[in-house]
Amino acid sequence: MEEYPGQIVNSKTGRDKGRTFIILERIDENYVSICDGDLRKIDKPKKKKLKHLLFLNAVAEDIQDKIKNGDRVTNAELRKSLSAFHEKLEKEKQESISRD
C-alpha cells in the first residue's frame, strides 16, 4: 500500500476510534491527514499516525482522482463516498447472512 490519498481507513485509537475516514495526503513516513466531511471537515483535516489507522481494502476512487488532479474536494463528496462504502459493506453483510 504505497498510495494513500483516497484510501478508506478506520481509526484504531483516540476520540475518533472506530470512525471511518478518507486519507487526503501523506504528510511524511509516519503521518497522513484524514477527513470524513462530518467530524473532520476538509478545511481542517486530522493529522494521524499511520500506526493508529486500520487500512480497509477500499479506495474512494472519485476522491482519489480529484486529489491526483488537484481538484477541490468537498465535504459532501467525502460524506457521499463514505456513505456508499458503508452501504456496500452492509449489502455484502446481508448477502453473506442470506447464504448461510
TORKOLZA-187052 format. One record per residue: x, y, z of N, C-alpha, C, O in turn; residue in three letters; residue number from 1. Coordinates in steps of 0.2 Angstrom, whole numbers, plus 5000, padded with zeros to 4 digits. Atoms other than C-alpha are relative to their C-alpha. Layout:
% residues N
+------+------+------+------+------+------+------+------+------+------+------+------+------+------+
!  n.x !  n.y !  n.z ! ca.x ! ca.y ! ca.z !  c.x !  c.y !  c.z !  o.x !  o.y !  o.z ! resn ! resi !
+------+------+------+------+------+------+------+------+------+------+------+------+------+------+
!    X !    Y !    Z !    X !    Y !    Z !    X !    Y !    Z !    X !    Y !    Z !  ALA !  NUM !
...
+------+------+------+------+------+------+------+------+------+------+------+------+------+------+
This chain:
% residues 100
+------+------+------+------+------+------+------+------+------+------+------+------+------+------+
!  n.x !  n.y !  n.z ! ca.x ! ca.y ! ca.z !  c.x !  c.y !  c.z !  o.x !  o.y !  o.z ! resn ! resi !
+------+------+------+------+------+------+------+------+------+------+------+------+------+------+
! 5004 ! 4994 ! 5000 ! 5000 ! 5000 ! 5000 ! 5004 ! 5006 ! 5000 ! 5006 ! 5009 ! 5005 !  MET !    1 !
! 4996 ! 4994 ! 5000 ! 5010 ! 5014 ! 4994 ! 4997 ! 5007 ! 4999 ! 4998 ! 5012 ! 5002 !  GLU !    2 !
! 5004 ! 4994 ! 5001 ! 4997 ! 5026 ! 4988 ! 4995 ! 5001 ! 5005 ! 4990 ! 4997 ! 5006 !  GLU !    3 !
! 5005 ! 4999 ! 4995 ! 4987 ! 5033 ! 5002 ! 4994 ! 5005 ! 4998 ! 4989 ! 5003 ! 5000 !  TYR !    4 !
! 5006 ! 4995 ! 5001 ! 4976 ! 5048 ! 4995 ! 4994 ! 4996 ! 4997 ! 4995 ! 4992 ! 4992 !  PRO !    5 !
! 5006 ! 5004 ! 5002 ! 4959 ! 5041 ! 4993 ! 4998 ! 4994 ! 5004 ! 4993 ! 4991 ! 5003 !  GLY !    6 !
! 5000 ! 5006 ! 4996 ! 4962 ! 5026 ! 5004 ! 4995 ! 5001 ! 5006 ! 4995 ! 5006 ! 5009 !  GLN !    7 !
! 5005 ! 5000 ! 4995 ! 4947 ! 5022 ! 5016 ! 5003 ! 4996 ! 5006 ! 5006 ! 4991 ! 5005 !  ILE !    8 !
! 4997 ! 5003 ! 4994 ! 4953 ! 5019 ! 5034 ! 4995 ! 5001 ! 5006 ! 4991 ! 5005 ! 5006 !  VAL !    9 !
! 5004 ! 4999 ! 4993 ! 4946 ! 5016 ! 5052 ! 5006 ! 5002 ! 5005 ! 5011 ! 5000 ! 5004 !  ASN !   10 !
! 4995 ! 4998 ! 4994 ! 4954 ! 5025 ! 5067 ! 5000 ! 4994 ! 5005 ! 4995 ! 4992 ! 5007 !  SER !   11 !
! 4999 ! 5005 ! 4995 ! 4961 ! 5012 ! 5079 ! 5000 ! 5003 ! 5007 ! 4999 ! 5000 ! 5012 !  LYS !   12 !
! 4999 ! 4997 ! 4994 ! 4964 ! 5025 ! 5093 ! 4997 ! 5007 ! 5001 ! 4996 ! 5010 ! 4995 !  THR !   13 !
! 5002 ! 4993 ! 5000 ! 4959 ! 5041 ! 5100 ! 4992 ! 5001 ! 5001 ! 4989 ! 4996 ! 5001 !  GLY !   14 !
! 5007 ! 4999 ! 4999 ! 4942 ! 5050 ! 5102 ! 4996 ! 4998 ! 4994 ! 4990 ! 4997 ! 4995 !  ARG !   15 !
! 5004 ! 5002 ! 5006 ! 4938 ! 5046 ! 5084 ! 5001 ! 4992 ! 4999 ! 4999 ! 4990 ! 4993 !  ASP !   16 !
! 4999 ! 5007 ! 5001 ! 4941 ! 5027 ! 5087 ! 4994 ! 4997 ! 4997 ! 4988 ! 4998 ! 4999 !  LYS !   17 !
! 5006 ! 5004 ! 5003 ! 4930 ! 5016 ! 5076 ! 4997 ! 5004 ! 4994 ! 4993 ! 5001 ! 4990 !  GLY !   18 !
! 5003 ! 4996 ! 5005 ! 4926 ! 5030 ! 5064 ! 5004 ! 4999 ! 4993 ! 5010 ! 4997 ! 4993 !  ARG !   19 !
! 4997 ! 5001 ! 5007 ! 4929 ! 5029 ! 5045 ! 5002 ! 5007 ! 4997 ! 4998 ! 5011 ! 4998 !  THR !   20 !
! 4998 ! 4994 ! 5003 ! 4939 ! 5042 ! 5036 ! 5003 ! 4998 ! 4993 ! 5004 ! 4993 ! 4991 !  PHE !   21 !
! 4997 ! 5001 ! 5006 ! 4947 ! 5045 ! 5019 ! 5007 ! 5004 ! 5001 ! 5007 ! 5010 ! 5003 !  ILE !   22 !
! 4993 ! 4997 ! 5000 ! 4966 ! 5049 ! 5018 ! 5000 ! 5005 ! 4994 ! 4999 ! 5004 ! 4988 !  ILE !   23 !
! 4999 ! 4995 ! 5005 ! 4969 ! 5066 ! 5009 ! 5007 ! 5000 ! 4998 ! 5008 ! 5001 ! 4992 !  LEU !   24 !
! 4993 ! 5000 ! 5002 ! 4988 ! 5066 ! 5009 ! 5004 ! 4997 ! 5005 ! 5003 ! 4996 ! 5011 !  GLU !   25 !
! 4995 ! 5003 ! 4995 ! 5003 ! 5058 ! 5016 ! 5005 ! 5006 ! 5002 ! 5007 ! 5010 ! 4997 !  ARG !   26 !
! 4996 ! 4994 ! 4998 ! 5012 ! 5071 ! 5026 ! 5008 ! 4998 ! 5001 ! 5012 ! 5002 ! 4998 !  ILE !   27 !
! 4993 ! 5003 ! 5000 ! 5028 ! 5060 ! 5030 ! 5000 ! 4993 ! 5000 ! 4994 ! 4990 ! 4999 !  ASP !   28 !
! 5000 ! 5008 ! 4999 ! 5033 ! 5042 ! 5033 ! 4996 ! 4998 ! 5005 ! 4994 ! 4992 ! 5006 !  GLU !   29 !
! 5004 ! 5002 ! 4994 ! 5023 ! 5042 ! 5049 ! 4993 ! 5003 ! 5000 ! 4989 ! 5000 ! 5004 !  ASN !   30 !
! 5007 ! 4996 ! 4999 ! 5008 ! 5054 ! 5047 ! 4997 ! 5001 ! 4993 ! 5000 ! 5001 ! 4988 !  TYR !   31 !
! 5004 ! 4998 ! 5006 ! 4994 ! 5057 ! 5035 ! 4994 ! 5004 ! 5003 ! 4994 ! 5005 ! 5009 !  VAL !   32 !
! 5006 ! 4996 ! 4998 ! 4979 ! 5069 ! 5035 ! 4994 ! 4996 ! 4998 ! 4994 ! 4994 ! 4992 !  SER !   33 !
! 5006 ! 5003 ! 5001 ! 4962 ! 5062 ! 5036 ! 4994 ! 5004 ! 5001 ! 4994 ! 5009 ! 5005 !  ILE !   34 !
! 5006 ! 4996 ! 4999 ! 4944 ! 5069 ! 5034 ! 4994 ! 4995 ! 4999 ! 4995 ! 4989 ! 4996 !  CYS !   35 !
! 5006 ! 5004 ! 5001 ! 4926 ! 5062 ! 5034 ! 4995 ! 5005 ! 4998 ! 4989 ! 5002 ! 4996 !  ASP !   36 !
! 5005 ! 4995 ! 5002 ! 4917 ! 5078 ! 5029 ! 4995 ! 5001 ! 5005 ! 4990 ! 5005 ! 5004 !  GLY !   37 !
! 5005 ! 4999 ! 4994 ! 4907 ! 5077 ! 5046 ! 5004 ! 5002 ! 5006 ! 5004 ! 5008 ! 5008 !  ASP !   38 !
! 4996 ! 4998 ! 4994 ! 4918 ! 5077 ! 5061 ! 5006 ! 5003 ! 4999 ! 5008 ! 5008 ! 5002 !  LEU !   39 !
! 4994 ! 4996 ! 5002 ! 4933 ! 5082 ! 5052 ! 4999 ! 5002 ! 4993 ! 4998 ! 4998 ! 4988 !  ARG !   40 !
! 5001 ! 4997 ! 5006 ! 4930 ! 5094 ! 5038 ! 5006 ! 5001 ! 4996 ! 5012 ! 5000 ! 4998 !  LYS !   41 !
! 4994 ! 5000 ! 5004 ! 4941 ! 5096 ! 5023 ! 5004 ! 5006 ! 5001 ! 5010 ! 5006 ! 5000 !  ILE !   42 !
! 4995 ! 4995 ! 4999 ! 4947 ! 5113 ! 5028 ! 5004 ! 5000 ! 5007 ! 5008 ! 5004 ! 5008 !  ASP !   43 !
! 4996 ! 5001 ! 4994 ! 4953 ! 5106 ! 5045 ! 5001 ! 4993 ! 5001 ! 4998 ! 4990 ! 5005 !  LYS !   44 !
! 4999 ! 5008 ! 5000 ! 4959 ! 5088 ! 5042 ! 5004 ! 4998 ! 5006 ! 5008 ! 5002 ! 5009 !  PRO !   45 !
! 4996 ! 5003 ! 4994 ! 4966 ! 5077 ! 5056 ! 5006 ! 4997 ! 4998 ! 5007 ! 4994 ! 4993 !  LYS !   46 !
! 4994 ! 5003 ! 5001 ! 4984 ! 5073 ! 5057 ! 5000 ! 4994 ! 5004 ! 4999 ! 4994 ! 5010 !  LYS !   47 !
! 5001 ! 5006 ! 4997 ! 4985 ! 5055 ! 5061 ! 5006 ! 4995 ! 4999 ! 5008 ! 4995 ! 4993 !  LYS !   48 !
! 4995 ! 5005 ! 5002 ! 4999 ! 5042 ! 5063 ! 4998 ! 4994 ! 4997 ! 4992 ! 4992 ! 4998 !  LYS !   49 !
! 5002 ! 5006 ! 5004 ! 4999 ! 5028 ! 5051 ! 4998 ! 4994 ! 5005 ! 4994 ! 4990 ! 5003 !  LEU !   50 !
! 5001 ! 5006 ! 4996 ! 5000 ! 5015 ! 5065 ! 4994 ! 5000 ! 5004 ! 4992 ! 4995 ! 5007 !  LYS !   51 !
! 5007 ! 4999 ! 4996 ! 4984 ! 5022 ! 5073 ! 4994 ! 4999 ! 4995 ! 4988 ! 5000 ! 4997 !  HIS !   52 !
! 5006 ! 5001 ! 5005 ! 4974 ! 5018 ! 5057 ! 5000 ! 4992 ! 4998 ! 5005 ! 4989 ! 4997 !  LEU !   53 !
! 5001 ! 5007 ! 5002 ! 4967 ! 5001 ! 5051 ! 4998 ! 5002 ! 4992 ! 4993 ! 5004 ! 4991 !  LEU !   54 !
! 5001 ! 4999 ! 5007 ! 4968 ! 5001 ! 5032 ! 4995 ! 4995 ! 4997 ! 4996 ! 4989 ! 4998 !  PHE !   55 !
! 5005 ! 5004 ! 5003 ! 4952 ! 4994 ! 5024 ! 5002 ! 4999 ! 4993 ! 5006 ! 5003 ! 4989 !  LEU !   56 !
! 4998 ! 5002 ! 5007 ! 4953 ! 4986 ! 5007 ! 4995 ! 5003 ! 4995 ! 4992 ! 5000 ! 4991 !  ASN !   57 !
! 5005 ! 4996 ! 5005 ! 4944 ! 5000 ! 4998 ! 5003 ! 5007 ! 4999 ! 5007 ! 5010 ! 5003 !  ALA !   58 !
! 4998 ! 4994 ! 5002 ! 4948 ! 5016 ! 4989 ! 4994 ! 5004 ! 4998 ! 4990 ! 5002 ! 4994 !  VAL !   59 !
! 5006 ! 4995 ! 5003 ! 4936 ! 5031 ! 4986 ! 5003 ! 5003 ! 4994 ! 5007 ! 5008 ! 4994 !  ALA !   60 !
! 4997 ! 4998 ! 5006 ! 4941 ! 5032 ! 4968 ! 4999 ! 5007 ! 4997 ! 5003 ! 5010 ! 4995 !  GLU !   61 !
! 5001 ! 4993 ! 5002 ! 4932 ! 5048 ! 4964 ! 5004 ! 5005 ! 5004 ! 5006 ! 5010 ! 5001 !  ASP !   62 !
! 4996 ! 4995 ! 4996 ! 4941 ! 5057 ! 4979 ! 5007 ! 4999 ! 4998 ! 5010 ! 5004 ! 4997 !  ILE !   63 !
! 4993 ! 5001 ! 5002 ! 4957 ! 5049 ! 4974 ! 5002 ! 5004 ! 4993 ! 5007 ! 5007 ! 4992 !  GLN !   64 !
! 4999 ! 4996 ! 5006 ! 4955 ! 5056 ! 4956 ! 5001 ! 5007 ! 5001 ! 5005 ! 5010 ! 4998 !  ASP !   65 !
! 5000 ! 4993 ! 4999 ! 4951 ! 5073 ! 4962 ! 5006 ! 5002 ! 5003 ! 5009 ! 5008 ! 5001 !  LYS !   66 !
! 4994 ! 4999 ! 4996 ! 4966 ! 5073 ! 4974 ! 5006 ! 5000 ! 4995 ! 5010 ! 5005 ! 4994 !  ILE !   67 !
! 4994 ! 5001 ! 5005 ! 4978 ! 5067 ! 4960 ! 5000 ! 5006 ! 4995 ! 5005 ! 5008 ! 4992 !  LYS !   68 !
! 5001 ! 4995 ! 5005 ! 4971 ! 5080 ! 4948 ! 5001 ! 5007 ! 5003 ! 5001 ! 5012 ! 4999 !  ASN !   69 !
! 5000 ! 4994 ! 4997 ! 4972 ! 5094 ! 4960 ! 4994 ! 5004 ! 5001 ! 4994 ! 5010 ! 5002 !  GLY !   70 !
! 5006 ! 4997 ! 5000 ! 4954 ! 5097 ! 4960 ! 4997 ! 5001 ! 5007 ! 5000 ! 4997 ! 5012 !  ASP !   71 !
! 5003 ! 4999 ! 4994 ! 4944 ! 5103 ! 4975 ! 4995 ! 4995 ! 5002 ! 4991 ! 4993 ! 4998 !  ARG !   72 !
! 5004 ! 5005 ! 4997 ! 4936 ! 5090 ! 4986 ! 4996 ! 5003 ! 5005 ! 4998 ! 5007 ! 5009 !  VAL !   73 !
! 5005 ! 4997 ! 4995 ! 4920 ! 5095 ! 4996 ! 4999 ! 4995 ! 5005 ! 4999 ! 4989 ! 5005 !  THR !   74 !
! 5002 ! 5004 ! 4995 ! 4914 ! 5089 ! 5012 ! 4994 ! 4995 ! 4998 ! 4994 ! 4989 ! 5000 !  ASN !   75 !
! 5006 ! 5005 ! 5002 ! 4898 ! 5082 ! 5004 ! 5003 ! 4994 ! 4996 ! 5000 ! 4989 ! 4996 !  ALA !   76 !
! 4997 ! 5005 ! 5004 ! 4909 ! 5072 ! 4992 ! 5003 ! 4995 ! 5004 ! 5002 ! 4989 ! 5003 !  GLU !   77 !
! 4997 ! 5005 ! 4996 ! 4918 ! 5064 ! 5006 ! 4994 ! 4996 ! 5004 ! 4995 ! 4990 ! 5004 !  LEU !   78 !
! 5005 ! 5004 ! 4997 ! 4902 ! 5060 ! 5015 ! 4996 ! 4995 ! 4996 ! 4994 ! 4990 ! 4998 !  ARG !   79 !
! 5003 ! 5004 ! 5005 ! 4894 ! 5053 ! 4999 ! 5004 ! 4994 ! 4999 ! 5002 ! 4988 ! 4999 !  LYS !   80 !
! 4996 ! 5005 ! 5002 ! 4909 ! 5042 ! 4996 ! 5000 ! 4995 ! 5006 ! 5000 ! 4989 ! 5005 !  SER !   81 !
! 5000 ! 5005 ! 4994 ! 4909 ! 5035 ! 5014 ! 4994 ! 4997 ! 5001 ! 4993 ! 4991 ! 5004 !  LEU !   82 !
! 5006 ! 5002 ! 5000 ! 4891 ! 5033 ! 5014 ! 4999 ! 4994 ! 4995 ! 4996 ! 4988 ! 4997 !  SER !   83 !
! 5000 ! 5006 ! 5005 ! 4892 ! 5022 ! 4998 ! 5004 ! 4994 ! 5002 ! 5002 ! 4989 ! 5001 !  ALA !   84 !
! 4996 ! 5006 ! 4998 ! 4906 ! 5012 ! 5006 ! 4996 ! 4996 ! 5005 ! 4997 ! 4990 ! 5005 !  PHE !   85 !
! 5003 ! 5004 ! 4994 ! 4896 ! 5008 ! 5022 ! 4994 ! 4997 ! 4997 ! 4992 ! 4991 ! 4999 !  HIS !   86 !
! 5005 ! 5003 ! 5003 ! 4881 ! 5004 ! 5011 ! 5002 ! 4993 ! 4996 ! 4999 ! 4988 ! 4997 !  GLU !   87 !
! 4997 ! 5006 ! 5003 ! 4892 ! 4992 ! 5001 ! 5001 ! 4994 ! 5005 ! 5000 ! 4988 ! 5004 !  LYS !   88 !
! 4998 ! 5004 ! 4995 ! 4898 ! 4984 ! 5017 ! 4994 ! 4996 ! 5003 ! 4993 ! 4990 ! 5004 !  LEU !   89 !
! 5006 ! 5002 ! 4997 ! 4880 ! 4982 ! 5024 ! 4997 ! 4995 ! 4995 ! 4994 ! 4990 ! 4997 !  GLU !   90 !
! 5003 ! 5005 ! 5005 ! 4874 ! 4974 ! 5007 ! 5004 ! 4993 ! 5000 ! 5001 ! 4988 ! 5000 !  LYS !   91 !
! 4996 ! 5006 ! 5000 ! 4889 ! 4962 ! 5007 ! 4998 ! 4995 ! 5007 ! 4998 ! 4989 ! 5006 !  GLU !   92 !
! 5001 ! 5003 ! 4994 ! 4885 ! 4958 ! 5025 ! 4993 ! 4996 ! 5000 ! 4993 ! 4990 ! 5002 !  LYS !   93 !
! 5006 ! 5003 ! 5001 ! 4867 ! 4954 ! 5021 ! 5000 ! 4994 ! 4996 ! 4996 ! 4989 ! 4997 !  GLN !   94 !
! 5000 ! 5006 ! 5005 ! 4871 ! 4943 ! 5006 ! 5004 ! 4994 ! 5004 ! 5002 ! 4989 ! 5002 !  GLU !   95 !
! 4997 ! 5005 ! 4997 ! 4883 ! 4933 ! 5017 ! 4996 ! 4996 ! 5005 ! 4996 ! 4990 ! 5006 !  SER !   96 !
! 5004 ! 5003 ! 4995 ! 4870 ! 4930 ! 5030 ! 4994 ! 4996 ! 4997 ! 4993 ! 4991 ! 4999 !  ILE !   97 !
! 5005 ! 5004 ! 5004 ! 4857 ! 4925 ! 5017 ! 5003 ! 4994 ! 4997 ! 4999 ! 4989 ! 4996 !  SER !   98 !
! 4997 ! 5006 ! 5003 ! 4869 ! 4912 ! 5010 ! 5001 ! 4995 ! 5005 ! 5001 ! 4989 ! 5004 !  ARG !   99 !
! 4999 ! 5005 ! 4995 ! 4872 ! 4904 ! 5027 ! 4993 ! 4997 ! 5002 ! 4994 ! 4992 ! 5007 !  ASP !  100 !
+------+------+------+------+------+------+------+------+------+------+------+------+------+------+
